[in-house]
């Protein structure tokens, strides 16, 4: 009887051990499948967003070919609301509706933003790496309008000045043959169109020496490339969040495009202009875009209240591209900065992130 009980106990232990091992193997297999599916979805989403970025570059290149000022009535300025990718595939002649059945809903959205419709932080530095009084005054005017601490403008200007120490730009021109270039980014690579026969290469060399005596400057901050990184200069997160719609960080100093800038940005960029007058300018350009700086007969002749050809323009070189792909409750976002010089549109940087929304949450 004792032997039978021992045999039964051994059998039960054996069954428990086998069941445990089988469960662990099944879980490992399920986990591997889930990881593979997630990786495949990530790669597919990345390629779709790269395609959307290339499409944006084509739009900007076509816009250059049409000429004229850059305005908010051009095709690039209209955002793409969430649209199902299946609707694009269904328009193809070789894709039948039966092939699309059972596929998950993939929703693509995006927009192109004129980066020169905002005040550029790089404008704070004038000649000899000294703060530009006019640009500083513009930022102080914007801070006062938004109810932000005026002292943080000095933090911003000093931060840019310290970050500019030791940054040297070397421009070289080298003959090349037409090739397809690959641009490395923080998240991947992007393929640019064939380069012209002569390519101008700009190299930025960063050192850690002070501008006066060449001594090391280890405390010099990094130069931000996005507005959210202005906290590196000591600005509070609340201030940076309030500045997002009106301030940008571009590689070089740029004029403000008065055809696309907000009334707040126009108000801040002109010393004596009132906000009501800036809103009138915005309404006026809706009927007739500005094509001259200063526009003849469109603004008062007071120089303190007029546009400055050195600080205002009606064309743009830098554009921001935002893309988002949503699959069920997960999404992938990409934010890029493009530079357009003639027909050549290059990607300066790309930032990609992913996340998930709660099931059943409304957008």
Secondary structure, DSSP 8 states (H G I E B T S, - for coil): -HHHHHHHHHHHHHHHHHHHHHHHHHHHHHHHHHHHHHHHHHHHHHHHHHHHHHHHHHHHHHHHHH-S---TTSGGGS-EEEEEHHHHHHTSTT--HHHHTT---EEEEEEEEEGGGSEEGGGGB-GGG-B-HHHHHHHHHHHHHHT--THHHHHHHHHHHHHHTTEEEEEEEEE----EEEEE-SS-EEEEEE--SEEEEEEEEE--B-TTT--B-TT-----SSGGGGGGGT--HHHHHHHTTTEE--SS---EETTT--HHHHHHHSTT--HHHHHHHHHHHHHS---SSS-TTTS-S-GGGS--TTTEES--SEEEEEEEEEETTEEEEEEEEEEEETTEEEEEEEEEEEEE--TT---
